[in-house]
């Protein structure tokens, strides 16, 4: 298989990943606006991680050289690992509400980030991290986010390695 075909497959994976991340942000906005589930500081930070993954995935998909594509795939994995940390802490907070981040602790920091000023509906804090919302298919939103970030952090490198083995 030629290098261009192999890199084309990786680009398609990155576009799909970016679209999935944007869909997850859209789902979070739906739950916020329609279902009235107020986002906490950790929810907003997870949205930032998803948005960064989407942006870097789309930029990576536009790259034409293997090296630049690999750099952006690495950045995507780093953003996913940051998301794992935030979502993992969110899951922990929901299991142990007494350690809640509290809206007062992180709210000013998160609300001072640029997108909170540009798009307050999607990136401004309005709730507490320990608020239990109804689970979706047995998992909380934080647990679903953790699954998504872990899958991204694991599958992107695996798909790259698997895909590039065909070049040898």
N, C-alpha and C positions, 0 to 999 in steps of 0.2 A: 504494500500500500504506500502511496507517495506521501511525502511530508505535508503537502498542502491539503490532501484529503484528511489526514490525521488531525491537523490543526483546525480544519473546518469542522470536524466533529466536536472538538473541544470548544470552539466558538459557539456552536449550537447548544452545547450543554450550559455554557455561561449565559446565553440569552434566556434559556429556559429557567435557570436559577434566578436570574434577575426578575423575570416575570412572576415567578412563584413568590419571591420576596415582596414585590409590589402588591400581589394579591393578598398576602398575609397582612400587610399594612392596611389594605382596603378592608379586609375582614375586621381588623381591630377598630377601624373608624366606624364601620357598620355597628359593631357591638357598642361603641361609645355613643354614637348619635341616635341610633334606632332603639337599642336595648337599654340605654341609660347606664352603661357600665363605665364609671369614671376611671380614667387612667392614672396610675400612681407614678412616682418618679422612675421606678424600675421598669414599668411598662413603656414609658417614653424613651428610656435609654435603649430598650430592646427595639423600639421602632427605629431609632437612629442606627443601630447595628444592622437591621434589615435594609434600611435605605442605603447605607454604605456598601453592604454586600451587593445590592442591586446596581448601584452606580459603578463600582469597580468591576462587576461582572460584565456590564454593558461596554465599559471602556476596554476591558480585556478582550471582549469579543470583536472589537474593532481593530485590534492589533494584528499586524501581518507577519511578524517574526516570532519564532518560537521563544526567544529570550524575553521579549516584552510580554507575550502572552503568559509565560511562566511567572513573571514578576506580578502581574495582576492576579493570577490565580493564587499566588502566595498571599497577597494583600487580602483577597477574599477569605482565605482560611484564617488569617489573623483577625479579621472583623468577626468571623464566626466564633473564634475562640473568645473574643471579648463578649460576644453575645452569650456564650456558654456560661461565662462568669457571672454576668448580670442575671440571666434567667435562673442559674443555679442558686444564686443568693435569693432570688424572688421565691423559688420553690421552698427553700429553707425557711424564709420569713413566713410563708403561708402555713408551714407545719408548726412553726414556733412563733406565733403572733406577738409574743412579748418582746421579741427582738426586732419588731417592725421598723422599717426605715423611717416611717412617719413622714407625713407630708411636710412638716416643718423643717426637717433636717436637710433633705435633698431638693425640696421644691425651689428655693431661690437659685440654686446652682443650675438645675435643669431648665428652669424658666428663663434663665439668662443666656441660654444657648441660642444661636442665631435663628434656627427654624421656629422656635417658640414665639419669636417676634414676627416672623414672616407668615407663618401658618399656625396661629395659636390653637385652632380647633384640633389639629393633629399632633401638636408637639408641646402643649402646655399641661402641666400637672393639675389634676382635679380630684384625686382620690388618695386612698391609703393602700400601701402594699399588702397589708394583712386582710383586706376586705375579701371575704370568700364569695366568689361568684359561682353560679351553677356550672358544674363540669360539662364538658363537651366530649361525648363518647368516653366518659369515665375519667378524663384528665382535665386539670385546671388549665387556664390559658397559659400560665407560667410553665407548666409541664409541657404543653404543646410547643411553646417557644423553645424550651430546652431541647426537645426532640429535634426540632427544625435546625437549631444551631449545631447540635452534635452531628446530625446527618450531613450538614454542609461541611463541617470541619473534617469529617472522615471521608465522605464520598468524593469531594473535589480532588484531594491528592490520589485517592485510589483510582479514580477514572483517568486522571492524567497519566499515572504510571502504567495502567493497563493499556491505555490508548497509545502511549509512546513505545511500548514493547513491540507493537506491530511494525515499528519502523526498523527494528534491528533484524 
